[in-house]
Amino acid sequence: MGNRFVFNRMVVIVLDGVGIGAMPDASEWGDAGSDTFGHICESRQLHLPNLQSLGLGNIRPLSGMPAVERPRGSYGKCALKSNGKDTTTGHWEMAGIILERAFPTYPNGFPQSIIDQFIKRAQVPGVLGNVPASGTEIVKELGEEHVKTGKPIVYTSADSVFQVAAHEKIIPLKRLYEICETARDILRGEHEVGRVIARPFLGAPGSFYRTENRHDYAVPPPRENLLPLLSGNGLDVVCIGKIASIYDSTGVTQDLTAKNNGQSIDQTIRALHENTRGLIFSNLVDFDMLYGHRRDTEGYARALEHFDARWPGIETAMREDDLVMITADHGNDPTFRGTDHTREFAPLIVFGKRAKPGVNLGTRSSLADIGKTIADNFGLHLPAGYGFLTDIIGN
């Protein structure tokens, strides 16, 4: 292919759940007034010098985060055009998949017919729970009974998920994963949830804790999306953290394991040092999993500062022909009521040594603009979205 591309590598870093203000239709989702970044900035003075220098405060007014006169990156925000506000919906949209029909959710638990099928086919002695719940809370509540009975804990959330929690010494990991594969096979058609998630834990009553052996079983995405488009044309698609599972490994050429933000950043830097050409796609899960859903505003603030402090390591590892895009998949406002995701815009910060700095990319109509920009860079056609490649490379 030679060196005919403007950027030989495009890097997408998803700060999972880090929205930047309610979308106009947020009230339809019960999320009017949500503002993940805004409310965390209001909670205390955040120390984010690197993100601020890249243009974070230029996206919109943020408390204690003034705009800089000469941002080193370009900046904007993306709407979520799809019908939803979850991990799968947001990430799929980045790859050019716009969902008109939301994945089903179960505010009252799963129908008995589904539970009965699950018990029979997974060959379990029954289930506990079958309610929407916080994972840490339901394990605290039902963990002891699970240990006594061997019945897996089934629960959901406002997301389209079927989650199975089990103590690793009661239901070993291999068996738990088999149970979840069975659930994935059952949940088809009208009950095709976005993800089935294995949620293993350890410990004793009063001190149960979730382990990092979580495993997601996603619905396979439509083939017409960015990842197989790139890999089908001889380009690398390096996925970090839960990215590969979100796309059911479709189009993925390398899957780098990372269970938390620190590991995801380490693997991103490792991937930048490799001799690849194409896409590096990384997810930082802790914002959403540890701090958003648990409504831990201070933990969220510290996690943002941790990412900011690690940014110089990412930048140092970048080559001259790399372009990094920092964004999010949805909101998860830790100051908002409930424990669920929030329907928010995603921030967009774009930085590369060859990219024009200080471009206001405005309010994008869809996260698909990210995938479109990547496809345009490699001379490939992705139908959804409006790319901004020409905005950041000039004439």
N, C-alpha and C positions, 0 to 999 in steps of 0.2 A: 504493500500500500504506500510505501515511501513515507515522506514526512509532509503530506499535503494537508494535514489537519491543523487548524489554529492551535488546538490543545490536544496533545496526545493522550492525556488522561483527564477525566472528569471525576471529581470526588464529591459525593453527596453525604453530608453528615446530618442525620436526623436527631434533633434534640426531642426525644419522644414526649409528647404532651405539652411542649412549651409554646402555647398559643400567645398571640399578641393583641387580643381584644376581640370582643364578641362580633360575630358576623351579623349583617342586617336581619337574617332570618333566625337568630338565636332564640327569640321568644317562642318560636314554634317547637323548639326542643327543650323549653324550660330553662334556657341558659342566658336570658337577657341579663346584662350587667356583669357577666363573667369576663375576666381579664387576667390571664395567668401572669404574664410578664409585668403588667401594670400594677397588679395588687402585690406582687412580691417586692417590686421596687418601692411601693408605699410602706411596706412592713418595716423596712430599715434601709440604711444606706448600703447599697450593693457596691462591691469593689470589682468592677468588670472592665479594667482599662483596655484590654485587648479587643474585646467585642465593641467597646465604645469607639476605639480608634478605627475599627472596620466600618462603623456606621450604624450600630444598633440604635443609638439615640436619635439618629436622623430618620428612622422609619416613622416615628410618631413621638409626641411628647411622653416622656417617662420620668417619674419622680427621681431626682438625684442623678439623672443620666442625660445631661444636655447634649444636643447635637454638636458635632465637631465641624469646624469650618472646612477642613480638608480630609474627609474620610478616606481611609486607605482601600476600602472596598466599595462595591456598589450595594444598594439596599432597596428593599421594598417589602411587600407582604403579599401572600397568596390566599385567595379564597378557596374553600373546599366546595367544588361544584357538585360533587356526588351527593347522593342521599345517604348521609351517615355522619358519624363523628368518632370512628374507631380506627385502630391500627391498620387493619386490612384496607379499609376504604381509603385512608389517607395515603398509604404507601402505594397502593394500586394506582391511585390517581397520578402520583408522581411519574409512574411508568406509562401513562397514557390511557388508563382504563377509567372511564367515567361511569359510575354505577347509578342507574336511574331508580332501581329498586333496592331498598335497603336490605341488608341481611336481617333475618328475623331475630327479635329479642323476646325474652320470656320473663316479664315482670312478676308473674305469679308462679314461676317454676315451669318445668317441662310437662307436657301432657302425660298422663298415666300410661298411655299406649306406648310412648317412647321409652319411659322408664321400664315398663314391663319387658319390652324387646331387649333393652340394654341388660337387664338382669339375666334374662334367658341366654342371650347370645354371648355375653361376656363371662357367663358362668360365675356370677358373684352371688353371695347369700342375701342380697338386698342392697339398698342404698340408704344413706343418711342425708338429711338436708333437703335437696331439690328446691332451693330458694335462691333469690338474689342475695348476695352477701359479700362482705370484705373477706378475702382469703385468710388473712391473719385472724380475724374474729371468728370465722366459722370453724377453723381448726382449734382455736381456744375453746369454743363451745362444744364441739362434737368429737374432738380428737380422742378423748378418753373412751367414749362409747365405741368409736371406730377400732381402737386397740383391742377392746374386749370382744367385739363381734366380728371383726374382719370385714365389715361392710364399708366400701369406699364412700367418701363424702362427695356428693355431686352438688354443684352450685353454679350460678350464673351471675351476671351483673347487668348494668345497662347496656353493655356491649353484647354483640352477637357471639356468645361463647358458651361452651359446655365444658366445665372444669371439673376435673376429678382429682381430689386430694387424698393422699394415702401415706401412712407412715412407712418408711423404707424397710423397716424390720418386720412389718406386718404384710405388706404387699411389695415385694422386691421390685426394683426399677424395671427390669425386663418385663415382668408381669403387668405392671402399671401401664407401660407403653403399649403392650398388647391390648389391654382393656380399652385404652384410648383409641387405638386403631379400629377396634370394633365399633366404638361410638361414632367415629368418623364415617364408617361405612353405613351406619344406621341413619345418620342425619343427612338425608338427601331431600331433594324436591322442596316442598314448602318449609321443611325444617332444616334446610341447609345453612347451618350457622357458619359464621366466618371462620371460627377456629375452635377446635377441641384442644384443651390444654391439660397436660399432666402436671400436677402440682404436688410433688413429693415433700414430705417433711420428716423431721427427726425430733428427738427429745422426749421428755416425760410430761405427764399432766402438770399444767402450770408453767411449763417452760418449753412447749413445743415451738419449733422454728422451721421455716421453710428452707429447703436446701436449694442449691443452684442447679439442680438436675431437672428443672422444668423443661418440658418439650411441647412444642406447638405443632398441631396438625391442621394446616390451612386448607381451604378450598383451592384447588388448582385454578390459577387465573386463566383468562382467555389467552390463547397463544399470541394474539396480536398485541404485544406490549414491548416495552423498551428492552427488557433483559434478553429474551431470545432473539430480538432484532439485532442486538449488538453481537452476541456470541455466535449467531448464525452467519455473521459477516466477518468472522475471524478475530473478533475483539475480546479482550478479557472482561469478565464480569466477576469481580472479587467482592464477596458479601461478608459482612462482619456482624456478629451478634445474631439477632433474630431475623435479619433480613431474608436469608435463604428460606426459612420456614414460612415467612409471610407469602412468598411466591411459590411455595411448594417445590423449591429448588429449580423451577422452570427457568432455563437460560443461564443458570449459575455455573461458572467455570471453576470457582474456588470458594469454599466456605470456611471462614476463619472463626473459630469458637471464641465467644466472649460473653461472660455472664453478668457483667456490670459495667458501669461507665469507665472505670479505670482500665479494665481489660479491653474494652472497645477502642479506647484512645490508643492504648499500646498496639493493638492489632492494626489500627489505621496507620500509625507511624511505620509499623513493620511493612505493611502493604505499599506504602509510599517509597520505601527503600528497595522494593522489588522492581525488576525490569519488566513492567507490564505496559499495555496500551489498551485503553478502553475505559471502564468504569470501576471505581472503588466506592462501595455503597455501605455506609456504616450507621448503626442505630445505637443510641445511648439510652438505655432502658430505664435507668434509675429515677430520672425525673418523674416519669409516669408511675412506675411500679412501686417505688419506695416512698415517694413524697407527694405526688398528686393524689392518688387514690387514698392514701392514708391521711391526707389533709395536714401535712407537715410543712408549714410555710418556711420555717427556719431551715429545715433539712434541704428543702428545695433551693433556698437562697445559697446555702453552702455548696450544693452540687453545681449551681451555675458558676460560682466563684472558682470551684475546682476545675471545671471545663475551661474557664478563662485562663487560669494559671497554666494549664497544659497546652494552650493554643501555640505558644512559641515553639514547642517541640514539633507540632504538626507543620507549622510554617517552615521551620528549618529543614524538615524532611521533603518539602515540596520541590519538584524540579521546575525549571524555567517554563516548561510547557504543560504544567498542571493548572487546573482551575478547581477551586473548592467552592461548594455551595452549602451553606448552613441553613437548615430549615426545620420544620416540625410537621407532624402528621395530623394534629388536632390540638385542642387545649385540654388542660386538666388543672383548673384553678384551685390551689390548695385552700383558698379563703372562701370558696363557694360552698353552698349547702350540698349535702349528700356526699357521695364518694365517686362520682362518675365523671367521665370525660365531658368537656364543654365545647360547644360549637363556636370555634374561634378562627380568625385568620392565623396563618402560619407566617412567622418572620422569614425573610429571605435576605441573606448576606452572601455576596459573591466576591471572591478574591482570587487573583492570580497575578503572577509577576508580569505576564503579557497582557493582562486585562486592564482596561481603562478604569481608573479609580473614580469614586465620587458620583457615579451615575445613579440618579433616582429612578429606579425601575417601577415605581408606582404601585398601585394596587392591581395585582394580576387577577384575572378572572378564574384561574384554576391552578392547582398544583401541577397539572399536566404541562404547564409552561416549562417546568424544570426538565421533564423528559424530552419535550420538543426541542429545547435548546441543546441537550446532549446529542439527540439524533441529528439535528442540523449540523453540529460540529463535525460529525463523522460522515456527513453526506448521505444520511439515511432518512427514509420517510416514515414519520410517526403521525398518524392523522390528527390526534387530539392536541389541543394546546396551541399557544402562540409563543414562539421562541424569542429570546432576547439576546441571542448571540451577537447580532450586528450592533446592538446598543453598547456592548462592553468591549468590542474590538475596534470600534471607530471605522473610519473609511479605509 
